[in-house]
C-alpha cells in the first residue's frame, strides 16, 4: 500500500502541512526539520500523487458540506460512517467535511441549515432534503452561485445537481410489493394494508409507495389501502399514528413501513393486540440494530436494505474525483444495491 503524507508526518514528528510545504517547496520550514522530512521520504518511498498535486494548486481547501435530516434516525449512522471513512482516506489531499444534522422535515430549517454550510465557504455540498419547490429553487440558486451539489439517499426534482447517490426507491417499493403478493397467495384473506411513511415531502418515501402499489396492481392480488400515515421518522409519532389507524381499521392485516419509525410502529402493533396468531404481516426498510432485533423476534417479516455506508462513502469520493478532474467530467448517478433481509440471513 502506498505511503501517505500522514504517515510521513507522523514518522517525522510534524504536521501534514509541514510535509506538504517541504514536498512542494512552498512556505518556510526550518532547515533541520526539512532535512528530517526528506530523510523520512527517502526511507519510506513516499511519492506525492496526482490527486495531491491537483488539490494543492486549488485556491482554497476542498471542504464539503453535508446536510442530513438524521437526528433520531439510526439509519443515518452508517451513512455518516461512510462519509467519515472517505474523509479520513482523503484528508491527506486537503479534503474535509462539515456535517450538519437536524431532526425532522421543516422546510425553513432545512434551508437555514444548508445556507449555514454555504456561509462556511464549503466548496461543494452533499444534501438529503425535502423535495418541494422552495427547497429545489434554493438548491438551484446555490448551484448557480458556483457550489456543486450531490444529492444523497433521496433525490430532488428539477435541480441541476451533479448526481444522485442512493437507492432506487421505485425499485425497492416494487420488490416489497412483489414479495408481499407472493406471501398473500397463501392467505385466505384479501390484503388490507396500512402504510406508515416518513414524509410526503421526501421523494424517496413517495417513490417507495408508488413502486409498492404498482407491483401489487400488476400482480393482480386483491388489496385495499386503508390509510397512509406520516410519522416524520419519529418513533413516538410513529407509535401514535399507527395505533390510531389500527384502532380505526382493525381488519388491517399488513403494515408497510416505507421509512423510519419502525420501532414505534411495531410497538403499536403489539399494543393493539391485532397480531395475535401472526395475522398482521410487517414490511420495513433498512436494517439498523433495532430492526434486526424485531426481525429475530418475528415482529417484522422482511426488510429491504440500501447500503447506507456505500452511499456516504461514494458521495464524498465522487465529489473528490470531480475536483480532481477540474470539474471537466460529469458525474453519473449511482444506485446502491437492494438487499432483502429476513430472520435467517441477518
Secondary structure, 3 states (H helix, E strand, C coil): CCCCHHHHHHHHCCCHHHHHHHHCCCCCCCHHHHHHHHHHHHHHCCCCCHHHHHHHCCCCCEEEEEEECCCCCCCHHHHHHHHHHHHHHHHHHCEEEEEEECCCCCHHHHHHHHHHHHHCCCCEEEECCCCCHHHHHHHHHHHHCCCEEEEECCCCCCCCCCEEEECCHHHHHHHHHHHHHHHHCCCCCCEEEEEEECCCCCHHHHHHHHHHHHHHHHHCCCEEEEEEEECCCCHHHHHHHHHHHHHHCCCCCEEEECCCCHHHHHHHHHHHCCCHHHCCEEEEECCCHHHHHHHHCCCCCEEEECCHHHHHHHHHHHHHHHHHCCCCCCCCCEECCCEEECHHHC
